[in-house]
């Protein structure tokens, strides 16, 4: 007999990542009874972390921006303590360049020393980028953004934003319709290394607006929780449960059951059914439309086709390395919490036929324990290294299958080779690394797909290539063709990321009961 358990809720949230948890917290704040159904054994999604033999590693995201959104949002929920967060710093390294992101003048000097034949172009680039970053400082550093406020506070924040928005109004169409590739080509046509670093950087057709944000946040606004990202997510989950919310783990929603033009209940892999007045999908929108809806034809046809074909962000391999190296020694090599190391001035992230794809483009090297020694055993360090590799690389990582559960001897051999190559190449940043590794493990894009149910192991949602994004004309997709089914998370607001995922949870949780226009404007 089918196992069926019926429980009534005001809202059911599908997915326990940051969007789902923030949505749940705001639902509880409004006095609603909510349930979060989470696929995994813990909350987190792309912000998950793991402990292995005393070493802590972040599995997806490695830190987060604030931009006047995340911290005010947490403060509104009574969950912000500034002492629980530390500033994190970035560094760019190539065979020609070593540039920590301390301040804009130092960055300009470091780039000009590394590329003395391009000083004029670099001055024009930094004049252009830094002017935008300084205006962003005024906009994001002046207090909470309107999107996390209500009432007259929202009005005042909008007016404050408008007072600083003249600069971006003048650049207007250019910052959205012009890409970093095009701007770099204008300045560095004769210097392919800078053309790549300041333009494509492994992500093609990224609007200039995103380049502004990257440079601003790398220099001024990246943060990391002292408890690790998983500790932060656990804090949100604990607060949600303390306030009356319920979380069920290993409860994968396989079906959204509809009647007429509304959703009535959801069904999990285990056969449990849960009924609610409203439903929030805080996960993979593609999966919702194509695999979860009992009648996908109820979703608007054009939008369904657009989302189904929508290109996603790239996938990464993540190496988890436990080092027999104390933080002080690692600091001398790393210099900052995060090092982006361009091993080559090219990218092969989406080239599924190149057997050396994993050795091209950048690697993202992070140490959660560098400033927080409790995240590793005493006298040792945790290191995470991420590189772009396609989910379908080399015949599906040697499996011959698109199924993330598929494994084969070839798959295991490829994992070992990629892991060994990552360690070897990281020795450019940390000499002698291979002799100091006492724990090692590799997560492939297929691992990410299993953990998060993100299609093809995508690191976020829709592609950063603005012209290929399904949301390029509207940015938001909070409501669906099913009247009481809503979206939150990476797929709900372009360009995704921690901050936009978090704020989408707030917008949906409040928008259901108070109206969406009010959340965005009034």
MARTOR-95323 format. One record per atom (N, C-alpha, C, O): x, y, z. Coordinates in steps of 0.1 Angstrom, whole numbers, plus 5000, padded with zeros to 4 digits. Layout:
N
XYZ;...
This chain:
522
500949885000;500050005000;500950125000;501950135007;500550234992;501250354991;501350425005;500350435012;502550465009;502750535021;502350685019;503050755012;501350725026;500850865024;500650925038;499950865047;501251045040;501051115053;500551255049;501251325042;499451295054;498851425051;498951515063;498551485074;499551635061;499651735071;499451865064;499851885053;498751955071;498352085065;499352185069;499752195081;499752275060;500652385062;500052505054;499352495044;500452625059;500152745051;501052745038;500552765027;502352715040;503252715029;504252605030;504752575041;504452535019;505552435018;506652495009;506452544998;507852485014;509052535007;509852415003;510152325011;510152414990;510952304984;512452344983;512752424975;513252294992;514652324992;515152405004;514552505007;516152355010;516652415023;518052485021;518852485030;518152555009;519352645007;519052775013;518052785021;519852875010;519553005017;518253065013;517653135021;517853055001;516553104996;515353045004;514453115009;515452905005;514352845013;514352875027;513252895033;515552885033;515552915048;515153065051;514353085060;515553155042;515153295044;513553305042;512953375049;513053235032;511653235030;510953175042;509953235047;511453065047;510853005059;510853095071;509853105078;511953165073;512053255085;511053375083;510453415093;510853425071;509953535070;508453485070;507653555075;508253365066;506953305068;506553295083;505453325087;507553245091;507353235105;507153365112;506353385121;507853465107;507753605112;506353655110;505953735118;505753615099;504353655096;503253565103;502053585101;503753475111;502853385118;502253275110;501253215113;502953235099;502453135090;503052995094;504152995100;502352895092;502952755095;503552705082;502852685072;504852675083;505552635070;506352515073;506752475084;506652445062;507452325061;508452335050;508152365039;509752305053;510852295043;511152155041;511452075050;511052115028;511451975024;512751985017;512852045006;513751925023;515151925018;515651795013;515451695019;516151795001;516651674994;517851615002;517951485002;518751695008;519951635014;519751605029;518651605034;520951575035;520951535049;521151655058;521151645070;521451775052;521651895059;521152015051;520951995038;520952125057;520652245049;521852295042;522952255045;521652385033;522752455027;522752465012;523052575006;522452355004;522452364990;523852404985;524852334989;523952504977;525252544972;526152604983;527352634980;525652634994;526352685006;526752585016;527052615027;526652455012;526952345021;528452345024;529252385016;528752285035;530052255039;530152115045;529152065050;531352065046;531551925051;532751925060;533752005059;532751835070;533951815079;534551675075;533751575074;535851665073;536451545070;537751535078;538651615077;537851435088;538951415096;539451545103;540651565104;538551625108;538851745115;539051865106;539151975111;539051845093;539151965083;537752005079;536951915076;537552135078;536252185073;536452235059;537452305056;535552205050;535552255036;534252305032;533252245035;534252415024;533052465018;532852395004;533852394997;531652345001;531552264989;531252344977;531652304966;530552454978;530152534966;530752674968;531852704964;529852764973;530252904975;531452904986;531452814994;532353004985;533453014994;533353135003;534053145013;532553235000;532253345008;531153425001;530553374992;530753545006;529653615001;529753765001;530453815010;529153824992;528953974993;527954015003;527153925009;527854145006;526854195015;526054295006;524754285006;526654395000;526054504991;524854564997;523854594990;524854585010;523754655017;522454575017;521354625019;522554445015;521354355014;521454245024;520554225032;522454165024;522554045032;522454075047;521654015054;523354165051;523454185066;522154255071;521654225081;521654365064;520354415068;519254315068;518354325077;519254225059;518154125059;518254035071;517254005078;519553995075;519753915087;519353995099;518853945109;519654125099;519354205110;517854215112;517354215123;517154225101;515654235102;515154105108;514054105114;515853995106;515353865112;515953845126;515653745132;516753935131;517353925144;518453825144;518753765155;519153805133;520153705132;521553755128;522353685123;521753885129;522953945125;523853985137;523354065145;525053935137;526053975147;527354005140;527953905135;527754125140;528954165132;530154085136;531154065129;530254045149;531353965154;531453825148;532453755149;530353785142;530353645136;530853645122;530853545115;531253765116;531753775102;533053835102;533453925109;533953785092;535253845089;535253885075;534653835066;536053995072;536354035058;537253925052;538153875058;536953895039;537853815031;538353895020;537753985015;539553855015;540253925005;540553834993;540653714994;540653904981;540953824969;542353864964;542853974967;542853774956;544153804949;544053734935;543553624934;544553804925;544653754912;546153724910;547053804912;546353604905;547753554901;547753494888;546953414885;548753534880;549053464867;550553444866;551253494875;551053384856;552453374854;553153514853;554353524854;552353614850;552853754848;552453854859;553053954860;551453814867;550853914876;550653854890;550253734891;550853934900;550453904913;549854024920;550554114924;548454024921;547754144925;546754114936;545654074932;547054134949;545954134959;545054244958;545454354954;543754224961;542754334960;542654404973;541754394981;543754494976;543754574988;543054704985;542154744993;543454774975;542854904971;543054934956;543854864950;542355024951;542355044936;543655104931;544155064920;544255194939;545555244934;546655134934;547455134924;546655054944;547654944944;547454844933;548354804927;546154814930;545854724919;546254784906;546854714897;546054914904;546454984891;548054964890;548554934879;548754994901;550254984900;550654844897;551554824889;550054744904;550454604902;550254564887;551054494881;549054604882;548854564868;549854634858;550254574849;550154764861;551054834852;552454774853;553154774843;552854734864;554154674866;554254534858;555254504852;553154464858;553054334852;552954344837;553454264829;552354454832;552154474818;552554614814;551754694810;553954644814;554454774812;554154824798;554154954796;553854744788;553554784775;552154834773;551754874762;551354824784;549854854782;549454954793;548254954797;550355044797;550055134808;548955234804;548055264812;548955274792;547855374788;546455304788;545555364793;546455184782;545155114782;544655074796;543455084800;545655044805;545255014819;544755134826;543855124834;545455254824;544955374830;543455404826;542655434834;543155384813;541855404808;540855304815;539755334819;541355174816;540455074822;540155104837;539055094841;541255134844;541055164858;540255294861;539455294870;540455394852;539655514854;538155474852;537355534859;537955394842;536555354839;535955274850;534855294855;536655164854;536155074864;536055134878;535055124885;537055204882;537155254896;536055364898;535455374909;535755444887;534755544889;533355474892;532655524900;533155364886;531955284889;531955234903;530955234910;533155174907;533255114920;533055224931;532455194941;533555344929;533455444939;531955484941;531455524952;531255484930;529855514930;529055404937;528055424944;529455284934;528855164941;529055174956;528255144964;530255224960;530555244974;529455334981;528955304992;529155444974;528155534979;526755474980;526055484989;526455394969;525155334968;524955214978;523955204985;525955124979;525855004987;526355035002;525954955011;527155125004;527755155017;526955245026;527355275037;525955305020;525155415027;524055365036;523355445042;523855235037;522855175045;522055065038;522455035026;521055015044;520354905038;519654945024;519255055023;519654855015;519054875002;517554865003;517054795012;516854934995;515354944996;514754804995;513654785001;515254714988;514654584986;514554504998;513754404999;515254535009;515054465022;514354555032;514354525044;513654655028;512954745037;511554755034;511054705024;510754815043;509354835041;508954975044;509655045051;507755005039;507155135042;507955255039;508655265028;507955355048;508655485045;510155455045;510955535039;510655355052;512155325051;512455285037;513555325032;511655215030;511855175017;511855295008;512755314999;510955385010;510855515002;512155595004;512755644994;512555615016;513755695019;514955625013;515855695007;515055495013;516255425007;516255434992;517255444986;515055434986;514955454972;515355594968;516055614958;515055694976;515455824973;516955844975;517555914967;517455774985;518955784987;519655714975;520655764970;519155604971;519755534959;519655624947;520655634939;518555694945;518355784933;519355894933;519855944923;519655944945;520656054946;522056014942;522856104938;522355884942;523655834938;523655774924;524655724919;522455764918;522255684906;522555764893;522555704882;522855894894;523055964882;524255914874;524155914861;525255874880;526455814873;526055694864;526355694853;525255604870;524855484863;523755514852;523655454842;522955624855;521955664845;522755714833;522255694821;523855784835;524555834823;525155724815;525255734803;525655614822;526155504814;525055414809;525255344799;523955414816;522755354811;522855224803;523255124808;522455244791;522455124782;523755054781;523854934779;524855134781;526155074779;526454964790;527054854786;526154984802;526554894813;525754764812;526154664818;524654764805;523854644804;524054574790;524254454789;524154654780;524254604766;525654584761;525854514751;526654644768;528054624764;528654524773;528454534786;529454434768;530054334776;531454364780;532054454774;531954304790;533354324794;534354284782;535354344781;533954184774;534754144763;534954254753;536054284748;533854324750;533854444741;534654554746;535454614739;534554584759;535254694765;536754664765;537554754762;537154544768;538554504769;539154504755;540254544753;538354464745;538854474731;539154614726;540054644719;538354704731;538554854728;539854904734;540454984728;540254844745;541454894752;542754814751;543854864751;542554684748;543654584749;543754494737;544054384738;543454554725;543454474713;544754414710;544854304704;545854474714;547254434711;547854354723;548954314722;547054334734;547554254745;546654144749;545754164757;546754024743;545753914745;545653874760;544553834764;546653894768;546553854782;545653944789;544753894796;545754074787;544754164793;543454154787;542354174794;543354134774;542054114767;541354004774;540054014776;542053894778;541353784785;541053814800;539953794804;542053874807;541853894821;540753994824;539853974833;540654104816;539754214818;538454194810;537454264813;538454094801;537254074793;536553944796;535753934805;536953834789;536253714791;536453654804;535453614811;537653634809;537953574823;537153444825;536753424836;537053364815;536353234816;534853244815;534153144815;534353364815;532853384814;532553484803;532853604804;532053444792;531853524780;530553604781;529653574788;530653724775;529453814773;528853854786;527653864788;529653884796;529253934809;529054084808;530054154804;527854144811;527754284810;528654364818;529154314829;528954484814;529854574822;529354584836;530254604845;528154594838;527554604852;528154494861;528454524873;528254374856;528754264864;530254284867;530654254878;530954334857;532354364859;532554464870;533454454879;531754574870;531754674881;531554604895;532354624904;530554514895;530254454908;531354364912;531754354924;531954284903;533054194906;534254274912;534754244923;534654384906;535754464910;535454524924;536354534933;534254584925;533954644938;533854544949;534454574960;533154434948;533054344959;534354274962;534654254974;535154234952;536454174954;537354274963;538054224972;537254394961;538054494968;537454534981;538254564991;536154544982;535554614994;534554535002;534154575013;533954424996;532754375002;532554225001;531454184997;533554145005;533354005006;533553965021;534354015028;532753865025;532653835039;532553685041;532053605032;532953635053;532853495056;532453475071;532953545079;531553385073;531153355087;532153275095;532753185090;532353315107;533353245116;533053095117;533953015120;531853065116;531452925118;531552845105;531152725105;532052905094;531952845081;530652865075;529652895082;530452845062;529152865056;528152765061;526952805062;528552645063;527652545069;527152585083;525952565086;528052635091;527652685104;526652795103;525752805111;526852885094;525952995091;524552945087;523552985092;524552845078;523252785073;522552715085;521352715086;523352645093;522852575105;522152675114;521152645120;522752795116;522252895124;520852935119;519852955127;520752955106;519452995100;518452885103;517252915106;518852755101;517952645102;517452635117;516252605120;518352655126;518052645140;517052755144;516052725151;517252875139;516352985142;514952955136;513952985142;514952905124;513652865118;512852765126;511652785128;513552665131;512852565139;512452615153;511352585158;513352705159;512952765172;511752845170;510952865180;511452905159;510352995157;509152915151;508152975147;509152785152;507952705149;508052635135;507052565132;509052655127;509052595114;509552455115;510152405125;509252375105;509652235104;510452205092;510152255081;511552125094;512352085082;512451935082;512551865092;512251885070;512351735068;513551715058;513451765047;514551635063;515651605054;515451475046;514551395050;516251465036;516151345027;514651335022;514151215022;514051445019;512651445015;512651515001;512351635000;513051444991;513151494977;511751504972;511051404971;511351624967;509951634961;510051594947;510851654939;509351494943;509351434930;508151484922;508151494909;507051524929;505851564921;505151684928;504951684940;504751774920;503851884924;502451854918;502351854905;501551824926;500151784921;499251904920;499151984930;498651914909;497752024906;496351984904;496051874901;495452084906;494052064903;493552194897;493652304904;493152194885;492752314878;494052404876;495052354871;494052524881;495152614879;495952644892;496652744893;495752554902;496452564914;497152434918;496752324914;498252444926;498852324932;498152294945;497752384952;498052164947;497252124959;498152054969;497952064981;499151974964;500051904973;501351864966;501451874954;502351824974;503551774968;503751624973;503251594984;504551554965;504751414969;506251394968;506951434959;506851324979;508251294979;508551164974;507751084971;509851134972;510351004967;509850894976;509550784971;509750914989;509250814998;507750794998;507250715005;507050864990;505550854989;504750934998;503550924999;505451025006;504751115015;504151225007;504751274998;502951265011;502251385005;501951485015;501651455027;502151615011;501951725020;501151825013;501351865001;500151885020;499151975014;499452115020;499752125032;499252215012;499352355017;498552455008;498052414998;498452575013;497752675005;498652734995;498252764984;499952744998;500952794988;502252704988;502452634998;502952714977;504152634976;505252724970;505052814961;506452714975;507652794970;508652694966;509152614974;509052694953;510152614948;511452694949;511652794942;512352654959;513552734961;514752654955;515852664960;514452574945;515552504938;515552514923;515252624918;515852404917;516052404902;514752424895;513852334895;514652534888;513352574880;513152474869;512052444865;514252434862;514152344851;513552214856;512752154849;514052164867;513552034872;512052054876;511251954874;511652164882;510252184885;509352174873;508352104874;509752234862;508852244851;508852104844;507752054840;510052044842;510151924833;509951794840;509651694834;510151794854;510151664861;509251654872;508751544876;508851774878;508051764891;506651794888;505751734895;506251884879;504851914877;504151794871;504651734861;502951764877;502251654871;501651684858;501451594850;501451814855;500951854842;501751984838;501252094839;502951964832;503852074828;503152164818;503552284817;502152114810;501552194800;500752314806;500352404799;500552304820;499852414826;500752544827;500252654829;502052524826;503052634827;502952704813;502952634803;503052834813;503052904800;503952844790;505152824793;503452814778;504252744768;505552814764;506552744765;505452934761;506653004757;507753014768;508952994766;507253044780;508153044791;508752904794;509952894798;507952804793;508452674795;509552634785;510552574789;509352674773;510352644763;511652724766;512752674764;511452844770;512652934772;513452884784;514652874783;512752844795;513452794807;514052654804;515152624809;513352574797;513852434794;515152444786;516052364788;515252544777;516452554769;517552644775;518652664769;517152704786;518052814792;519452754796;519552654802;520452834792;521852804795;522152834810;521652934815;522852744816;523152764831;524652814833;525452814823;524952854845;526352884848;527152754847;526652644847;528452774845;529352654843;529352574856;528952614867;529952454855;530152364866;531652354870;532452394862;531852314882;533252314887;533552174893;532652104898;534852144893;535352034902;535952104914;536452214914;535752044926;536252104938;537051994945;536651884949;538352044948;539351954955;539351994969;539552114972;539151904978;539251934993;540551874998;540751754997;541351965003;542751925007;543051955022;542852075026;543351855029;543851885043;545351885043;545951795039;545951995049;547352015048;548052005061;547552045071;549151945061;550051945073;550852075072;552052065070;550152185074;550852315073;550052415082;548852425080;550652485090;550052575099;549652705091;550152725081;548652775097;548152895090;549152995086;549153055076;550153015095;551153115093;551953085080;552253175072;552352965078;553152925066;552252935054;552752985044;550952895055;550052905043;549853045040;549753075028;549753135050;549553275047;550653335038;550353415030;551853295040;552953345033;552753315018;553253395009;552153205015;551953165001;550653224995;550653274984;549553215003;548253254998;548153404998;547553464989;548653475008;548553615010;547153665013;546953765021;546153605008;544753645010;543953515012;544353405009;542653535016;541753415018;541553345005;541453215004;541353424994;541053364981;542053404971;542353524969;542553314963;543453344952;542853284939;542553164938;542653374930;542153324917;543453324908;544053424905;543853194904;545053174897;544753134883;544253024880;545153224874;544953194859;546153114855;547253164852;545952984853;546952894849;547352914834;548452904830;546352944826;546452984812;545553094809;544553114816;545753164798;544953274794;543853224784;543853264773;543153124788;542153064780;541152984788;541452964800;540052944783;539152864790;538652754781;538452774769;538452634787;537852524780;536752464788;536452344787;536052544796;535152494806;534052414799;533552314804;533552464787;532452394781;532852304769;532052244762;534252284768;534752194757;534752054763;535652024770;533751974759;533651844765;534651744758;534751624763;535251784747;536151694740;537651714743;538451634740;537951824750;539351854753;539851774765;539351804776;540751674764;541151604776;541851684786;542051644798;542351804782;543051894791;542252014796;542852104801;540952004794;540152114798;540252154812;540252274816;540452064821;540552084835;541852164839;541952214850;542752164830;544052234832;544152374826;545152434826;542952424821;542952554814;542052654822;541152614829;542352784820;541552884826;542052904841;543152864844;541152954849;541552974863;541152864873;540352784870;541952864884;541552784895;541252884907;541952984908;540352854915;539952934926;540352864939;539852764943;541352924946;541952864957;541552934970;541753054971;540952864979;540452924992;540952845004;541052725003;541152915015;541452845027;540552895038;540753005044;539452815042;538552865053;539252875066;538752955075;540352805068;541052805081;542152905082;542752915093;542352985072;543553075072;543453175083;544353195091;542253235085;542053325096;541253265107;541053325118;540753145105;539853075115;540452935117;539952835112;541452925126;542152795128;541252685133;541652575132;540152725139;539252615145;538652535133;538052425136;538752575121;538252505110;539152395104;538952345093;540252375112;541152265108;541752215121;541752285131;542352095121;543052045133;544252135137;544752215128;544552135149;545652225154;546952205146;547352095143;547452325141;548752315134;548552275119;549552265112;547352265115;547052225101;546152315094;545552415100;545852295081;545052395073;544152325064;544452215059;542952385061;542052335051;542252415038;542352545039;542152355027;542352425014;541252365004;541052245004;540652454997;539652414987;540152474973;540452594973;540152394963;540552444950;539452404940;539152284939;538952504933;537852474923;538352514909;539052614907;538052424899;538352454885;537052424877;536252344880;536952504866;535852474856;536052354849;537052324843;535052264849;534952144840;533552114837;532652124846;533252084824;531852054821;531351924827;532051824829;530051914830;529351804835;529451684825;529551564828;529551724812;529551614801;530951594796;531051524786;531951644803;533351624798;533651484796;533351394804;534351454785;534951324782;533851214783;534051124791;532851224775;531751124775;531151104789;531050994795;530751224795;530151214808;531051164819;530651074827;532251214819;533351164829;533551014828;533650954838;533450964816;533750824814;532650734817;532750614817;531450784821;530350704824;529450674812;528750574812;529550754802;528650734790;527150764794;526350714787;526950844804;525550864809;525451004814;526351074819;524251054812;523851194818;523351184832;523151284839;523151054837;522651034851;523751064861;524851004861;523451164870;524551194880;524851084889;525951084896;524050984890;524250864899;525250764892;525750674899;525450784879;526250684872;527750694876;528250804877;528350584879;529750574882;530350454874;529650364870;531650464872;532350354864;533750354868;534250454874;534550254865;535950254868;536650374861;537550434866;536150414849;536750524841;536550654849;537350744849;535350664855;534950784862;535950804874;536450914877;536150694881;537050704893;538550734889;539250804895;538950674877;540250704872;540450854868;541450914871;539350914862;539451054858;539351144870;540051244870;538651104880;538651184893;540051194899;540451294903;540751074899;542051074905;543051154897;543851224902;542951154883;543851224875;543551374877;544551454878;542351414877;541951564879;542451604892;543051714893;542251534903;542751574916;544251584916;544751684922;544951494911;546451494911;546851614903;547851684907;546251644891;546651764883;546351894891;547151984890;545251904898;544952024905;545952044916;546452164918;546351944923;547351954934;548652004927;549352094932;549051944916;550351974910;550352124905;551352194907;549252164899;549252304894;549152404905;549652514904;548552364916;548452464927;549752484934;549952574942;550752404931;552152424936;552752554931;553752594937;552252614921;552652744916;552452844927;553252934929;551352834934;550952924945;551452874958;551952954966;551452744961;551952684973;552952584970;552652464968;554252624969;555352534966;555352414975;555252424987;555652294970;555752174977;554452124983;554452034992;553352164977;551952134982;551751984983;551251924993;552151914972;551851764971;552451694983;551951584987;553551744989;554151675000;553551705013;553851645024;552651805013;551951845026;550551805027;549851835037;550051735017;548651695017;548451565025;549051465022;547651575035;547351455043;545951405042;545651295047;545151475035;543751435032;543351495019;543651615016;542751415010;542351474997;541151394992;540951274994;540251474985;539051424980;538551524969;538851644969;537951464958;537451554947;535951534946;535451424945;535251644944;533851654941;533751694926;534251804923;533051624918;532951654904;531651734902;530851744911;531351784890;530051844888;528851744890;527751784894;529151614888;528151514891;527951504906;526751474910;528951524914;528751524929;527851644932;526851624940;528051754926;527151874929;525751854925;524851884932;525551784913;524251754909;523551664919;522351674921;524251564924;523651474934;523251544947;522251524953;524151634951;523951704964;522751804963;521951814972;522751884952;521851994952;520651984942;519752064943;520751884933;519751864922;519851974912;518951994904;520852064913;521152154902;521552084889;522452004889;520852114879;521052044866;522552064862;523052174862;523151954858;524551954853;525552014863;526652054859;525152014876;526052064886;526352204885;527452254890;525452284879;525752434878;526052494891;525352464901;527052584892;527352654904;526352744909;526352774921;525552804900;524452884904;523252854896;522952734894;522552954890;521452934882;521752964867;522552904861;520953064862;521153104848;522453164845;523153224853;522953144832;524253184828;524453334830;523553414830;525753374833;526153514834;526153584820;526253704819;526153504809;526053554796;524653614795;523653544792;524553744796;523353814797;522453784785;521153774787;523053774773;522253764761;521653624760;520753604751;522153524768;521653394767;520753354779;520153244780;520653454789;519853424801;518353434798;517953524791;517553334802;516153334801;515453454808;514353494804;516253524817;515653634824;516153764819;516053874826;516853764807;517453894802;516454004800;516854124800;515253974798;514254084796;513454124808;512754224808;513554044819;512754084831;513454064844;512954114854;514553994845;515353974857;514753894868;515453814875;513453904870;512753834880;511853724875;511253734864;511753614882;510653514879;510253454892;510453334895;509553534900;509053494913;507753424913;507453344922;506953464903;505653394902;505653304890;506453314881;504653204890;504653104880;503253104873;502353174877;503153014864;501853004857;500852924866;499652934863;501252864877;500452804886;500152904897;501152954904;498952944900;498653064908;499253064922;499653164926;499352944928;499852944942;501252874943;501652834954;501952874932;503352814931;504252924928;504152994918;505352944936;506253064935;507653014934;507952894938;508553094929;509953064928;510853144936;510553264938;511953084942;512953164949;514253094946;514352984941;515353164949;516653104947;517453154934;517053254928;518453084930;519353124919;518553144906;518953234898;517553064904;516853074892;515753184891;515153204881;515453244903;514353334904;514753474901;513853554897;515953514903;516453644901;517853634894;518753574899;517953704882;519253714876;520053824882;519553934884;521353804885;522253694881;522453584892;523353504891;521553574902;521753464912;522753504922;523053624924;523353404928;524353424939;523753434952;522453424953;524553434963;524053424976;523053544980;521953514985;523453664977;522653774980;521253774974;520253794980;521253754960;520053754953;519153634957;517953644957;519753524960;518953404964;518353434978;517153404980;519153494987;518553525000;517353624999;516353605005;517553734991;516553834990;515353784983;514153824986;515453684974;514353624967;513453554977;512253554976;514053494987;513253424998;512353525005;511253495008;512953645008;512153745015;511053795006;509853815010;511353824993;510353884984;509153784982;508053834982;509453664981;508353564979;507553544991;506353544991;508253525003;507453505015;506553615019;505453595024;507053735017;506153855020;505253885008;504153935010;505753864996;504853894984;503653804983;502553854979;503653684988;502453594988;501353664995;500153654991;501653725007;500553775015;500353925015;499353975018;501453995010;501354145010;501454204996;501254324995;501654124986;501654174972;503154194968;503954244975;503454154955;504754164950;505154304946;506354344948;504254384941;504554514937;505054594949;505954674948;504354574960;504754644973;506154604977;506854694982;506554484975;507954444979;509054504970;510054544975;508754534958;509754584949;509754734948;510754794945;508654794950;508554944948;508155024961;508855114964;507054984967;506555074978;507055034992;506655095001;
